[in-house]
Amino acid sequence: MTREVPKELFNRGLITEEQFEKIEAIASGKTVSVFYELRSMLYLGVMLFTGGLGILIYQNIGTRGHVLSIIALSCITVPVEIIEQSFITLIYSLFYNLAA
């Protein structure tokens, strides 16, 4: 989308002034949302971490107890999920404050 398209739409009366301001900010490159990209990368990181830990437990299940492995996996995964949500909120608020 070129920078002239939002102006043309506004001049024709097809969009309101509020819509024009939002589209203009995006078209000029001032506002870019990376919320979903960050969220996807964090979920991928958690999945890779827990998958790797699951493979490690699977390979060593004969020398370690089943219960010990499950408890360790649970104790590590739950705080990672909490940290992930806090990190997403922090990054989102930082980007939101920078864009404003």
C-alpha positions in Angstrom: 0.0 0.0 0.0 1.4 3.4 -1.0 1.1 6.4 1.2 -1.3 8.1 -1.2 -4.0 5.4 -1.0 -5.2 6.4 2.5 -5.3 10.1 1.6 -7.3 9.3 -1.6 -9.8 7.1 0.4 -10.2 9.9 2.9 -10.6 12.6 0.3 -13.3 10.5 -1.4 -15.1 10.1 1.9 -14.8 6.3 2.0 -13.1 6.3 5.4 -13.5 8.5 8.5 -10.8 10.7 9.9 -10.2 8.2 12.8 -9.7 5.4 10.3 -7.5 7.5 8.2 -5.2 8.3 11.1 -4.9 4.6 12.0 -4.2 3.5 8.4 -1.7 6.4 7.9 0.3 5.3 10.9 0.5 1.8 9.6 1.3 2.8 6.0 4.0 5.2 7.1 5.7 2.5 9.2 5.2 4.3 12.5 3.1 1.5 14.0 3.9 -2.2 13.6 2.4 -4.9 15.8 4.7 -7.8 16.6 2.4 -9.3 19.3 1.5 -12.5 17.4 5.1 -13.0 16.2 6.4 -12.7 19.8 3.7 -14.9 21.2 4.3 -17.6 18.5 8.1 -17.5 19.2 7.5 -17.9 22.9 5.1 -20.8 22.5 7.6 -22.4 20.1 10.3 -22.0 22.7 8.2 -23.6 25.5 7.2 -26.5 23.2 10.9 -27.1 22.2 12.0 -26.9 25.8 9.3 -29.3 27.1 9.8 -31.6 24.1 13.6 -31.8 24.7 13.0 -32.4 28.4 10.5 -35.2 27.4 13.1 -36.9 25.2 15.6 -36.6 28.0 13.2 -38.2 30.4 12.3 -40.9 27.9 16.0 -41.9 27.4 16.7 -42.0 31.1 13.5 -43.5 32.4 15.2 -46.8 33.3 17.6 -45.1 35.7 15.2 -42.5 37.2 11.7 -43.1 38.6 8.6 -42.3 36.7 7.2 -40.2 39.4 10.4 -38.2 39.8 10.5 -37.4 36.1 6.9 -36.3 36.0 7.3 -34.1 39.1 10.5 -32.5 37.7 8.8 -31.8 34.3 5.8 -30.2 36.1 7.9 -28.1 38.4 9.8 -26.7 35.4 7.0 -26.2 33.0 4.5 -24.3 35.2 7.0 -21.4 36.0 8.0 -21.2 32.4 4.3 -20.7 31.4 4.0 -18.0 34.1 7.2 -16.3 33.0 6.1 -16.4 29.4 2.8 -14.6 30.1 4.6 -11.9 32.1 7.2 -11.5 29.3 4.4 -11.2 26.7 2.7 -8.5 28.7 6.0 -6.6 29.3 7.0 -6.7 25.6 3.5 -5.7 24.5 3.4 -2.8 26.9 6.8 -1.6 25.8 5.9 -1.6 22.1 2.5 0.0 22.9 4.2 2.8 24.9 6.8 3.4 22.2 4.2 3.6 19.5 2.1 6.1 21.4 
